[in-house]
Amino acid sequence: MKRPALMTLKVLLPFGIFAEKTGVARIVAETRGGSFGLLPRRRDCAAALAPGILSYETEAEGEVYVAVDEGVLVKTGPDVLVSVRNAIAGTDLGRLREKVEREFLNLDERERGVRSVLAKMESGFIRRFAEFRHE
């Protein structure tokens, strides 16, 4: 009996490759419209991902969960490419939730700090621009 074709999954982050897996039997991802599954023979597709849990299954690892931030999923033939802003992997959903809360809360604090600095820079720029226009 012929073995069914399997997929290759690559998860990309802005600064590098988070994961590259071969022999993937199925993938489940979340969009704003709900979750959907990918099997090896599914038609090619692209989807905007919502923050949530992406899961995949391989014979070697079993089911693996990846908490992902928003991003994009593209399936072409047996290749599935996922590009997201942030990702955290785990096999236990409870522990993964704890990791996500720690990591994403720290990220939110850093983002608030950066946004505060940017807002100050923008207001300074606008003030100087207004002064320049009045000269």
N, CA, C and O atoms as a MOPAC input file, in Angstrom:
PM7 MOZYME 1SCF
protein

 N      0.84800 1    -1.17700 1     0.00000 1
 C      0.00000 1     0.00000 1     0.00000 1
 C      0.89200 1     1.23800 1     0.00000 1
 O      1.87600 1     1.29900 1     0.73600 1
 N      0.54500 1     2.22300 1    -0.82800 1
 C      1.32300 1     3.43700 1    -0.94400 1
 C      1.09700 1     4.32900 1     0.27100 1
 O     -0.04300 1     4.56700 1     0.67000 1
 N      2.18800 1     4.82200 1     0.86000 1
 C      2.11100 1     5.70800 1     2.02700 1
 C      1.63300 1     7.09200 1     1.59000 1
 O      2.09800 1     7.60300 1     0.57100 1
 N      0.71400 1     7.71000 1     2.34000 1
 C      0.21400 1     9.02400 1     1.94200 1
 C      1.32700 1    10.07700 1     2.02000 1
 O      2.22400 1     9.99800 1     2.85900 1
 N      1.24000 1    11.05300 1     1.12800 1
 C      2.20900 1    12.15200 1     1.12600 1
 C      2.06400 1    12.95500 1     2.41700 1
 O      0.95900 1    13.10800 1     2.93800 1
 N      3.16300 1    13.45700 1     2.92100 1
 C      3.14500 1    14.27900 1     4.12800 1
 C      3.61100 1    15.68600 1     3.78200 1
 O      4.14100 1    15.92400 1     2.69600 1
 N      3.41000 1    16.61100 1     4.70700 1
 C      3.73900 1    18.01100 1     4.46800 1
 C      5.03900 1    18.40900 1     5.16200 1
 O      5.53100 1    17.72800 1     6.06100 1
 N      5.56600 1    19.52500 1     4.71000 1
 C      6.70200 1    20.18100 1     5.35300 1
 C      6.18100 1    21.50000 1     5.90900 1
 O      5.52800 1    22.26200 1     5.19600 1
 N      6.46500 1    21.77100 1     7.17800 1
 C      6.00400 1    22.99300 1     7.84100 1
 C      7.21300 1    23.83400 1     8.21700 1
 O      8.15900 1    23.34400 1     8.83400 1
 N      7.17000 1    25.09600 1     7.84000 1
 C      8.21700 1    26.03700 1     8.23600 1
 C      7.54100 1    27.23300 1     8.89800 1
 O      6.67900 1    27.87600 1     8.29800 1
 N      7.93900 1    27.53300 1    10.14900 1
 C      7.40100 1    28.67300 1    10.89000 1
 C      8.49200 1    29.73400 1    10.95900 1
 O      9.56300 1    29.50800 1    11.52200 1
 N      8.20500 1    30.88900 1    10.38000 1
 C      9.17500 1    31.98200 1    10.31400 1
 C      8.79500 1    33.10800 1    11.26500 1
 O      7.62000 1    33.43800 1    11.42300 1
 N      9.80600 1    33.68800 1    11.89200 1
 C      9.66400 1    34.87600 1    12.72300 1
 C     10.39200 1    36.02400 1    12.02300 1
 O     11.15400 1    35.77400 1    11.09000 1
 N     10.18200 1    37.25900 1    12.44000 1
 C     10.87300 1    38.37600 1    11.77200 1
 C     12.39200 1    38.24700 1    11.79200 1
 O     13.06400 1    38.77100 1    10.90300 1
 N     12.93800 1    37.56500 1    12.77700 1
 C     14.39200 1    37.49700 1    12.91600 1
 C     14.98100 1    36.13200 1    12.56900 1
 O     16.18600 1    35.93800 1    12.72300 1
 N     14.17000 1    35.18100 1    12.10500 1
 C     14.72300 1    33.88800 1    11.74700 1
 C     13.68500 1    32.78700 1    11.64100 1
 O     12.48100 1    33.04200 1    11.65200 1
 N     14.17700 1    31.55200 1    11.53600 1
 C     13.30700 1    30.37700 1    11.43500 1
 C     13.03500 1    29.85000 1    12.83500 1
 O     13.96800 1    29.52800 1    13.57200 1
 N     11.76200 1    29.76100 1    13.20600 1
 C     11.36700 1    29.23600 1    14.51000 1
 C     11.36100 1    27.71100 1    14.49600 1
 O     11.86100 1    27.07500 1    15.42400 1
 N     10.79400 1    27.12700 1    13.44000 1
 C     10.72300 1    25.66700 1    13.33300 1
 C     10.65500 1    25.27100 1    11.87300 1
 O     10.08700 1    25.97800 1    11.04100 1
 N     11.25100 1    24.12000 1    11.58000 1
 C     11.16900 1    23.53200 1    10.24700 1
 C     10.95400 1    22.04000 1    10.44600 1
 O     11.85100 1    21.34000 1    10.91400 1
 N      9.76000 1    21.54600 1    10.09000 1
 C      9.37100 1    20.16000 1    10.35700 1
 C      9.01500 1    19.45100 1     9.06200 1
 O      8.37100 1    20.02000 1     8.18100 1
 N      9.44000 1    18.21200 1     8.96200 1
 C      9.06600 1    17.36200 1     7.83400 1
 C      8.18600 1    16.24200 1     8.35600 1
 O      8.14200 1    15.99100 1     9.56000 1
 N      7.49500 1    15.57800 1     7.46700 1
 C      6.64700 1    14.46300 1     7.86100 1
 C      5.42600 1    14.88600 1     8.64900 1
 O      4.97700 1    14.16300 1     9.53800 1
 N      4.88000 1    16.05800 1     8.33100 1
 C      3.71200 1    16.57600 1     9.04500 1
 C      2.44300 1    15.99100 1     8.42600 1
 O      2.19400 1    16.14700 1     7.23100 1
 N      1.64700 1    15.31700 1     9.25600 1
 C      0.43200 1    14.66100 1     8.76900 1
 C     -0.76800 1    15.59900 1     8.73500 1
 O     -1.62700 1    15.47400 1     7.86200 1
 N     -0.83600 1    16.54600 1     9.68600 1
 C     -1.95700 1    17.49100 1     9.70700 1
 C     -1.55200 1    18.74100 1    10.45800 1
 O     -0.66500 1    18.72500 1    11.31100 1
 N     -2.23900 1    19.84300 1    10.11200 1
 C     -2.01000 1    21.13900 1    10.74900 1
 C     -3.37600 1    21.75200 1    11.02300 1
 O     -4.27600 1    21.67500 1    10.18700 1
 N     -3.52600 1    22.35800 1    12.19000 1
 C     -4.74800 1    23.10200 1    12.50900 1
 C     -4.32200 1    24.51700 1    12.88400 1
 O     -3.46600 1    24.70600 1    13.74800 1
 N     -4.92300 1    25.51100 1    12.22900 1
 C     -4.58400 1    26.91400 1    12.45200 1
 C     -5.85000 1    27.71300 1    12.72200 1
 O     -6.95700 1    27.27000 1    12.41500 1
 N     -5.67000 1    28.90300 1    13.30400 1
 C     -6.80800 1    29.76200 1    13.62200 1
 C     -6.76200 1    31.04600 1    12.81500 1
 O     -5.72200 1    31.69100 1    12.67900 1
 N     -7.93900 1    31.39800 1    12.27900 1
 C     -8.11600 1    32.68000 1    11.60000 1
 C     -9.19800 1    33.44500 1    12.34900 1
 O     -9.79500 1    32.91700 1    13.28700 1
 N     -9.44900 1    34.64900 1    11.95300 1
 C    -10.51800 1    35.43000 1    12.59600 1
 C    -11.88600 1    34.76400 1    12.38100 1
 O    -12.81000 1    34.97200 1    13.16700 1
 N    -12.00900 1    33.97300 1    11.32700 1
 C    -13.25400 1    33.28100 1    11.03700 1
 C    -13.39400 1    31.93400 1    11.71800 1
 O    -14.43200 1    31.28500 1    11.58600 1
 N    -12.37300 1    31.49800 1    12.44500 1
 C    -12.40100 1    30.20500 1    13.12300 1
 C    -11.19400 1    29.36400 1    12.75200 1
 O    -10.32000 1    29.80400 1    12.00500 1
 N    -11.15500 1    28.15900 1    13.27600 1
 C    -10.00800 1    27.30000 1    12.99600 1
 C    -10.28700 1    26.43200 1    11.76500 1
 O    -11.43900 1    26.16000 1    11.42900 1
 N     -9.20700 1    26.00400 1    11.10100 1
 C     -9.34800 1    25.12000 1     9.94500 1
 C     -8.16900 1    24.16900 1     9.91800 1
 O     -7.10200 1    24.46100 1    10.45900 1
 N     -8.37300 1    23.03500 1     9.28700 1
 C     -7.33900 1    22.00900 1     9.22800 1
 C     -6.74400 1    21.87600 1     7.84800 1
 O     -7.40400 1    22.13000 1     6.84000 1
 N     -5.48400 1    21.47300 1     7.81500 1
 C     -4.78700 1    21.20800 1     6.56000 1
 C     -4.32100 1    19.76200 1     6.56100 1
 O     -3.69400 1    19.30200 1     7.51600 1
 N     -4.62300 1    19.06400 1     5.50600 1
 C     -4.12300 1    17.71600 1     5.27000 1
 C     -3.23900 1    17.76400 1     4.03100 1
 O     -3.34800 1    18.70200 1     3.24000 1
 N     -2.37800 1    16.78900 1     3.84400 1
 C     -1.42400 1    16.84900 1     2.72900 1
 C     -2.03600 1    17.07800 1     1.34700 1
 O     -1.44100 1    17.77700 1     0.52800 1
 N     -3.18300 1    16.52000 1     1.07600 1
 C     -3.76000 1    16.64200 1    -0.26300 1
 C     -4.74200 1    17.80500 1    -0.40900 1
 O     -5.41900 1    17.91300 1    -1.43200 1
 N     -4.82700 1    18.66100 1     0.58600 1
 C     -5.71300 1    19.82600 1     0.48500 1
 C     -5.18200 1    20.76600 1    -0.59600 1
 O     -3.98100 1    20.82900 1    -0.85900 1
 N     -6.09300 1    21.47800 1    -1.19900 1
 C     -5.70400 1    22.44000 1    -2.23400 1
 C     -4.82800 1    23.53000 1    -1.64700 1
 O     -4.85900 1    23.78500 1    -0.44300 1
 N     -4.05800 1    24.16300 1    -2.49400 1
 C     -3.22800 1    25.28200 1    -2.07600 1
 C     -4.11000 1    26.40400 1    -1.55300 1
 O     -5.21900 1    26.62100 1    -2.04200 1
 N     -3.60200 1    27.11500 1    -0.55200 1
 C     -4.39900 1    28.18900 1     0.02500 1
 C     -3.49800 1    29.17100 1     0.76000 1
 O     -2.32200 1    28.90200 1     1.00500 1
 N     -4.07200 1    30.30500 1     1.10100 1
 C     -3.40800 1    31.30800 1     1.93500 1
 C     -4.43700 1    31.79400 1     2.94200 1
 O     -5.62400 1    31.88900 1     2.63100 1
 N     -3.97300 1    32.10600 1     4.16400 1
 C     -4.90000 1    32.56300 1     5.19700 1
 C     -4.18900 1    33.53600 1     6.12700 1
 O     -3.00700 1    33.37700 1     6.43200 1
 N     -4.92800 1    34.54000 1     6.57100 1
 C     -4.43300 1    35.46100 1     7.59500 1
 C     -4.70600 1    34.81200 1     8.95000 1
 O     -5.85000 1    34.48900 1     9.27200 1
 N     -3.65700 1    34.62500 1     9.73300 1
 C     -3.79900 1    33.96400 1    11.02900 1
 C     -4.09700 1    34.97200 1    12.13600 1
 O     -3.56200 1    36.08000 1    12.15900 1
 N     -4.95700 1    34.55400 1    13.04100 1
 C     -5.25500 1    35.33400 1    14.23900 1
 C     -4.34700 1    34.82500 1    15.35700 1
 O     -3.88600 1    33.68500 1    15.29600 1
 N     -4.08200 1    35.63600 1    16.36900 1
 C     -3.33200 1    35.12100 1    17.51200 1
 C     -4.06200 1    33.92200 1    18.10800 1
 O     -5.27200 1    33.97600 1    18.32700 1
 N     -3.33700 1    32.85000 1    18.36900 1
 C     -3.97400 1    31.65400 1    18.90600 1
 C     -3.02700 1    30.47200 1    18.88900 1
 O     -1.80700 1    30.63600 1    18.92200 1
 N     -3.60000 1    29.27900 1    18.83600 1
 C     -2.81300 1    28.04900 1    18.86500 1
 C     -2.81100 1    27.40700 1    17.48000 1
 O     -3.86600 1    27.16900 1    16.89200 1
 N     -1.62700 1    27.13600 1    16.97600 1
 C     -1.44300 1    26.36200 1    15.76200 1
 C     -0.94400 1    25.00000 1    16.23700 1
 O     -0.02600 1    24.92600 1    17.05300 1
 N     -1.53500 1    23.93700 1    15.73600 1
 C     -1.05900 1    22.60500 1    16.12400 1
 C     -0.69500 1    21.82500 1    14.87500 1
 O     -1.26800 1    22.02300 1    13.80400 1
 N      0.27300 1    20.93300 1    15.03800 1
 C      0.65300 1    20.05000 1    13.94400 1
 C      0.99600 1    18.69200 1    14.53000 1
 O      1.28300 1    18.56000 1    15.72000 1
 N      0.95800 1    17.68800 1    13.66600 1
 C      1.22800 1    16.33200 1    14.12300 1
 C      2.23000 1    15.65400 1    13.20100 1
 O      2.08300 1    15.65700 1    11.97800 1
 N      3.25600 1    15.07200 1    13.82400 1
 C      4.22000 1    14.25000 1    13.09500 1
 C      4.29100 1    12.89600 1    13.78900 1
 O      3.93500 1    12.77000 1    14.96100 1
 N      4.74800 1    11.89800 1    13.06600 1
 C      4.87800 1    10.57200 1    13.67400 1
 C      5.91900 1    10.59400 1    14.79200 1
 O      5.74100 1     9.94500 1    15.82300 1
 N      6.99800 1    11.33500 1    14.59000 1
 C      8.09000 1    11.37000 1    15.56700 1
 C      7.72000 1    12.12700 1    16.84500 1
 O      8.06600 1    11.68100 1    17.93900 1
 N      7.02700 1    13.25700 1    16.73100 1
 C      6.74500 1    14.11200 1    17.88300 1
 C      5.32700 1    13.99300 1    18.42200 1
 O      5.04800 1    14.43700 1    19.53600 1
 N      4.44400 1    13.40900 1    17.65500 1
 C      3.03500 1    13.41200 1    18.04200 1
 C      2.45500 1    14.80000 1    17.79500 1
 O      2.86600 1    15.49300 1    16.86500 1
 N      1.50400 1    15.20100 1    18.62700 1
 C      0.87500 1    16.50400 1    18.45200 1
 C      1.65800 1    17.56800 1    19.20700 1
 O      1.96100 1    17.41600 1    20.39000 1
 N      1.97900 1    18.65000 1    18.50200 1
 C      2.73300 1    19.76500 1    19.06700 1
 C      1.88800 1    21.02500 1    18.91300 1
 O      1.24500 1    21.23500 1    17.88400 1
 N      1.89800 1    21.85200 1    19.94400 1
 C      1.15400 1    23.10600 1    19.94100 1
 C      2.12700 1    24.27200 1    19.85000 1
 O      3.18800 1    24.26500 1    20.47300 1
 N      1.74600 1    25.27400 1    19.05900 1
 C      2.55000 1    26.48400 1    18.93400 1
 C      1.62300 1    27.67000 1    19.11800 1
 O      0.69800 1    27.87600 1    18.33200 1
 N      1.87700 1    28.45400 1    20.16600 1
 C      1.12800 1    29.69900 1    20.34600 1
 C      1.74200 1    30.70700 1    19.38500 1
 O      2.94900 1    30.94700 1    19.41000 1
 N      0.90900 1    31.29000 1    18.54600 1
 C      1.41300 1    32.23700 1    17.54700 1
 C      0.68600 1    33.56600 1    17.65900 1
 O     -0.47700 1    33.63800 1    18.05800 1
 N      1.40900 1    34.61000 1    17.29500 1
 C      0.81800 1    35.92500 1    17.16900 1
 C      0.22000 1    35.99300 1    15.76100 1
 O      0.30300 1    35.01900 1    15.01300 1
 N     -0.36900 1    37.10700 1    15.39800 1
 C     -0.97000 1    37.20100 1    14.07800 1
 C      0.08300 1    37.02600 1    12.99700 1
 O      1.26200 1    37.30900 1    13.20500 1
 N     -0.36400 1    36.55500 1    11.83600 1
 C      0.55600 1    36.31300 1    10.73600 1
 C     -0.15600 1    35.78900 1     9.51400 1
 O     -1.34400 1    36.03800 1     9.30900 1
 N      0.59400 1    35.05200 1     8.69800 1
 C      0.07800 1    34.54700 1     7.42500 1
 C      0.49300 1    33.08800 1     7.26700 1
 O      1.60400 1    32.71000 1     7.63800 1
 N     -0.40200 1    32.27200 1     6.71500 1
 C     -0.13200 1    30.87900 1     6.38300 1
 C     -0.32400 1    30.72600 1     4.88100 1
 O     -1.31400 1    31.19600 1     4.32200 1
 N      0.64500 1    30.05600 1     4.22200 1
 C      0.53600 1    29.79100 1     2.78500 1
 C      0.86200 1    28.31900 1     2.55800 1
 O      1.91100 1    27.83600 1     2.98400 1
 N     -0.05300 1    27.60100 1     1.87800 1
 C      0.18200 1    26.19500 1     1.52700 1
 C      0.31300 1    26.10300 1     0.01700 1
 O     -0.58200 1    26.50600 1    -0.72500 1
 N      1.44600 1    25.56600 1    -0.42700 1
 C      1.66200 1    25.31200 1    -1.85500 1
 C      2.18300 1    23.88800 1    -1.97800 1
 O      3.29900 1    23.58600 1    -1.55700 1
 N      1.37000 1    23.02300 1    -2.55300 1
 C      1.73200 1    21.61700 1    -2.64200 1
 C      1.91100 1    21.04600 1    -1.24900 1
 O      1.04500 1    21.23700 1    -0.39500 1
 N      3.00800 1    20.35000 1    -0.99600 1
 C      3.21900 1    19.77000 1     0.32800 1
 C      3.87300 1    20.73900 1     1.32200 1
 O      4.08100 1    20.39500 1     2.48500 1
 N      4.19300 1    21.94800 1     0.85800 1
 C      4.89700 1    22.91900 1     1.70700 1
 C      3.92900 1    23.90800 1     2.34400 1
 O      3.09800 1    24.51500 1     1.66700 1
 N      4.05600 1    24.05700 1     3.67200 1
 C      3.24300 1    25.02300 1     4.40800 1
 C      4.19700 1    25.99800 1     5.07200 1
 O      5.06200 1    25.60200 1     5.85300 1
 N      4.03500 1    27.27400 1     4.75600 1
 C      4.86400 1    28.32800 1     5.30700 1
 C      4.00000 1    29.20500 1     6.20400 1
 O      2.95700 1    29.70600 1     5.78300 1
 N      4.44300 1    29.38500 1     7.44200 1
 C      3.72800 1    30.22400 1     8.39600 1
 C      4.68600 1    31.33900 1     8.80300 1
 O      5.79900 1    31.06900 1     9.25500 1
 N      4.26500 1    32.57000 1     8.64600 1
 C      5.07700 1    33.71700 1     9.03900 1
 C      4.29600 1    34.49700 1    10.09300 1
 O      3.21100 1    35.01200 1     9.82500 1
 N      4.87000 1    34.57600 1    11.30400 1
 C      4.20100 1    35.24500 1    12.42500 1
 C      5.18100 1    36.16000 1    13.14500 1
 O      6.39400 1    36.04700 1    12.96800 1
 N      4.64700 1    37.07100 1    13.96200 1
 C      5.49600 1    38.00200 1    14.70800 1
 C      6.16500 1    37.34000 1    15.90100 1
 O      7.28200 1    37.70800 1    16.26500 1
 N      5.50100 1    36.37100 1    16.51400 1
 C      6.04100 1    35.71800 1    17.70100 1
 C      5.45800 1    34.31700 1    17.78800 1
 O      4.33300 1    34.08200 1    17.34600 1
 N      6.23100 1    33.36900 1    18.36700 1
 C      5.75900 1    31.99600 1    18.51100 1
 C      6.41900 1    31.35100 1    19.72000 1
 O      7.57300 1    31.63200 1    20.04200 1
 N      5.66400 1    30.48100 1    20.38200 1
 C      6.15600 1    29.70900 1    21.52400 1
 C      5.59400 1    28.30500 1    21.36800 1
 O      4.38600 1    28.14200 1    21.19200 1
 N      6.46400 1    27.27200 1    21.43000 1
 C      6.02400 1    25.88600 1    21.22500 1
 C      5.93400 1    25.13800 1    22.54100 1
 O      6.57300 1    25.50400 1    23.52800 1
 N      5.11900 1    24.06900 1    22.54100 1
 C      4.99500 1    23.19000 1    23.69700 1
 C      4.12200 1    22.00100 1    23.37500 1
 O      3.39200 1    22.01100 1    22.38300 1
 N      4.19100 1    20.96000 1    24.21700 1
 C      3.33700 1    19.79900 1    24.02900 1
 C      2.24000 1    19.74100 1    25.07800 1
 O      1.30300 1    18.95200 1    24.95200 1
 N      2.34300 1    20.56600 1    26.11300 1
 C      1.34300 1    20.62500 1    27.18400 1
 C      0.66700 1    21.98500 1    27.12500 1
 O      1.31400 1    23.01600 1    27.31100 1
 N     -0.64300 1    21.98600 1    26.86400 1
 C     -1.35100 1    23.25700 1    26.69100 1
 C     -1.33200 1    24.12000 1    27.95000 1
 O     -1.25900 1    25.34400 1    27.84200 1
 N     -1.39500 1    23.52000 1    29.13700 1
 C     -1.36000 1    24.28900 1    30.38000 1
 C     -0.05700 1    25.03900 1    30.54600 1
 O     -0.05300 1    26.22900 1    30.86300 1
 N      1.05100 1    24.34400 1    30.33200 1
 C      2.36700 1    24.99700 1    30.44300 1
 C      2.56500 1    26.02200 1    29.33400 1
 O      3.17700 1    27.07000 1    29.54500 1
 N      2.04500 1    25.71000 1    28.15600 1
 C      2.16600 1    26.64400 1    27.04600 1
 C      1.43400 1    27.94800 1    27.37400 1
 O      1.92300 1    29.03500 1    27.06700 1
 N      0.27300 1    27.83200 1    27.99400 1
 C     -0.47500 1    29.03900 1    28.36900 1
 C      0.33400 1    29.89600 1    29.34500 1
 O      0.37100 1    31.11900 1    29.21100 1
 N      0.98400 1    29.25900 1    30.32700 1
 C      1.81000 1    30.00400 1    31.27300 1
 C      2.95600 1    30.71700 1    30.55900 1
 O      3.23800 1    31.88300 1    30.83500 1
 N      3.61800 1    30.00500 1    29.63400 1
 C      4.71100 1    30.61700 1    28.86900 1
 C      4.22300 1    31.81700 1    28.07500 1
 O      4.86600 1    32.86600 1    28.04500 1
 N      3.06800 1    31.64200 1    27.43000 1
 C      2.50800 1    32.71800 1    26.60800 1
 C      2.20800 1    33.93500 1    27.46700 1
 O      2.54000 1    35.06000 1    27.09600 1
 N      1.58100 1    33.71000 1    28.61000 1
 C      1.25700 1    34.83300 1    29.47900 1
 C      2.52500 1    35.57300 1    29.90400 1
 O      2.56200 1    36.80300 1    29.88000 1
 N      3.55500 1    34.83500 1    30.28900 1
 C      4.82200 1    35.48000 1    30.70400 1
 C      5.46300 1    36.23600 1    29.54700 1
 O      5.79700 1    37.41400 1    29.67800 1
 N      5.63300 1    35.56000 1    28.41500 1
 C      6.32400 1    36.16900 1    27.27900 1
 C      5.54400 1    37.34000 1    26.69200 1
 O      6.10800 1    38.41000 1    26.46400 1
 N      4.24700 1    37.14400 1    26.44600 1
 C      3.47000 1    38.18300 1    25.80000 1
 C      3.22700 1    39.35800 1    26.73200 1
 O      3.15300 1    40.49400 1    26.26300 1
 N      3.09900 1    39.13100 1    28.02900 1
 C      2.95200 1    40.25200 1    28.96200 1
 C      4.22200 1    41.08300 1    28.98000 1
 O      4.15300 1    42.31200 1    28.99400 1
 N      5.39600 1    40.42800 1    28.98000 1
 C      6.65700 1    41.17600 1    28.90800 1
 C      6.74600 1    41.94600 1    27.60100 1
 O      7.21100 1    43.08600 1    27.58300 1
 N      6.31000 1    41.33800 1    26.51600 1
 C      6.31900 1    41.99700 1    25.22500 1
 C      5.40000 1    43.20600 1    25.24700 1
 O      5.76300 1    44.26500 1    24.73400 1
 N      4.20600 1    43.06600 1    25.83800 1
 C      3.27700 1    44.18500 1    25.92600 1
 C      3.88300 1    45.35000 1    26.70000 1
 O      3.70400 1    46.50600 1    26.31500 1
 N      4.59800 1    45.06200 1    27.78800 1
 C      5.23700 1    46.12800 1    28.56200 1
 C      6.29600 1    46.83600 1    27.73300 1
 O      6.37900 1    48.06400 1    27.75100 1
 N      7.11300 1    46.06600 1    27.00000 1
 C      8.13100 1    46.68300 1    26.14100 1
 C      7.48500 1    47.50800 1    25.04200 1
 O      7.94100 1    48.61000 1    24.73800 1
 N      6.40700 1    46.96700 1    24.43800 1
 C      5.72300 1    47.70800 1    23.37900 1
 C      5.13500 1    49.00800 1    23.90700 1
 O      5.18800 1    50.03100 1    23.22400 1
 N      4.57800 1    48.98200 1    25.10800 1
 C      4.04400 1    50.21900 1    25.69200 1
 C      5.15700 1    51.24100 1    25.87700 1
 O      4.96500 1    52.42700 1    25.61000 1
 N      6.32500 1    50.78300 1    26.33600 1
 C      7.45700 1    51.68800 1    26.49700 1
 C      7.89200 1    52.29000 1    25.17400 1
 O      8.14800 1    53.49100 1    25.08500 1
 N      7.97600 1    51.45100 1    24.14000 1
 C      8.36900 1    51.93300 1    22.81600 1
 C      7.32400 1    52.89900 1    22.27500 1
 O      7.67000 1    53.93500 1    21.70900 1
 N      6.06100 1    52.57000 1    22.44400 1
 C      4.99300 1    53.46000 1    21.96000 1
 C      5.03700 1    54.80600 1    22.67300 1
 O      4.79000 1    55.84100 1    22.05500 1
 N      5.34800 1    54.80100 1    23.96300 1
 C      5.45100 1    56.04000 1    24.71600 1
 C      6.57700 1    56.90500 1    24.16400 1
 O      6.40500 1    58.11000 1    23.98100 1
 N      7.72500 1    56.29300 1    23.90000 1
 C      8.85800 1    57.03200 1    23.33400 1
 C      8.49600 1    57.57000 1    21.95600 1
 O      8.78800 1    58.72500 1    21.64600 1
 N      7.86300 1    56.74300 1    21.12500 1
 C      7.46800 1    57.19200 1    19.78500 1
 C      6.46700 1    58.34100 1    19.85100 1
 O      6.55600 1    59.28500 1    19.06600 1
 N      5.51800 1    58.26900 1    20.78100 1
 C      4.53500 1    59.34700 1    20.92600 1
 C      5.23000 1    60.65600 1    21.30600 1
 O      4.87700 1    61.71900 1    20.79500 1
 N      6.21700 1    60.57900 1    22.20200 1
 C      6.97300 1    61.78700 1    22.58500 1
 C      7.74500 1    62.34100 1    21.39800 1
 O      7.79900 1    63.55300 1    21.19300 1
 N      8.34600 1    61.44100 1    20.61300 1
 C      9.08700 1    61.88500 1    19.43500 1
 C      8.15700 1    62.54300 1    18.42000 1
 O      8.48900 1    63.57700 1    17.84100 1
 N      6.98700 1    61.93600 1    18.21000 1
 C      6.02400 1    62.49800 1    17.26100 1
 C      5.53000 1    63.86000 1    17.70900 1
 O      5.42700 1    64.78100 1    16.89800 1
 N      5.22100 1    63.99800 1    18.99800 1
 C      4.72600 1    65.29200 1    19.48000 1
 C      5.81600 1    66.34800 1    19.37200 1
 O      5.53100 1    67.50100 1    19.05100 1
 N      7.07900 1    65.96100 1    19.64000 1
 C      8.18900 1    66.90300 1    19.47500 1
 C      8.35500 1    67.31000 1    18.02200 1
 O      8.59300 1    68.48100 1    17.72900 1
 N      8.23300 1    66.36200 1    17.12000 1
 C      8.34500 1    66.65200 1    15.69500 1
 C      7.23000 1    67.60200 1    15.25800 1
 O      7.47800 1    68.56900 1    14.53700 1
 N      6.01400 1    67.32200 1    15.69300 1
 C      4.87800 1    68.16300 1    15.30400 1
 C      5.05400 1    69.58000 1    15.84500 1
 O      4.76700 1    70.55600 1    15.15200 1
 N      5.53200 1    69.69000 1    17.09700 1
 C      5.74200 1    71.00600 1    17.70500 1
 C      6.80500 1    71.78100 1    16.91300 1
 O      6.61500 1    72.96000 1    16.61200 1
 N      7.92600 1    71.12000 1    16.57500 1
 C      8.98400 1    71.79100 1    15.81400 1
 C      8.50700 1    72.15900 1    14.41300 1
 O      8.84500 1    73.22500 1    13.89700 1
 N      7.72600 1    71.28100 1    13.80500 1
 C      7.20000 1    71.56700 1    12.47400 1
 C      6.27600 1    72.78200 1    12.51900 1
 O      6.32600 1    73.63400 1    11.63200 1
 N      5.42600 1    72.86400 1    13.56000 1
 C      4.52600 1    74.01300 1    13.70500 1
 C      5.33700 1    75.28900 1    13.91000 1
 O      4.99300 1    76.33100 1    13.35100 1
 N      6.40800 1    75.22500 1    14.70300 1
 C      7.26600 1    76.38900 1    14.91700 1
 C      7.93100 1    76.80900 1    13.60300 1
 O      8.04900 1    78.00100 1    13.31800 1
 N      8.36000 1    75.84000 1    12.81400 1
 C      9.00500 1    76.12200 1    11.53700 1
 C      8.03600 1    76.81300 1    10.57400 1
 O      8.42300 1    77.72700 1     9.84600 1
 N      6.78700 1    76.37400 1    10.57500 1
 C      5.78100 1    76.97500 1     9.67300 1
 C      5.49200 1    78.41700 1    10.04900 1
 O      5.15900 1    79.22400 1     9.18000 1
 N      5.61400 1    78.76300 1    11.34600 1
 C      5.29400 1    80.11700 1    11.80600 1
 C      6.46100 1    81.07500 1    11.60800 1
 O      6.28900 1    82.28600 1    11.74300 1
 N      7.64200 1    80.55900 1    11.29200 1
 C      8.80700 1    81.45900 1    11.11000 1
 C      8.78300 1    82.17300 1     9.81200 1
 O      9.68800 1    82.95500 1     9.52200 1

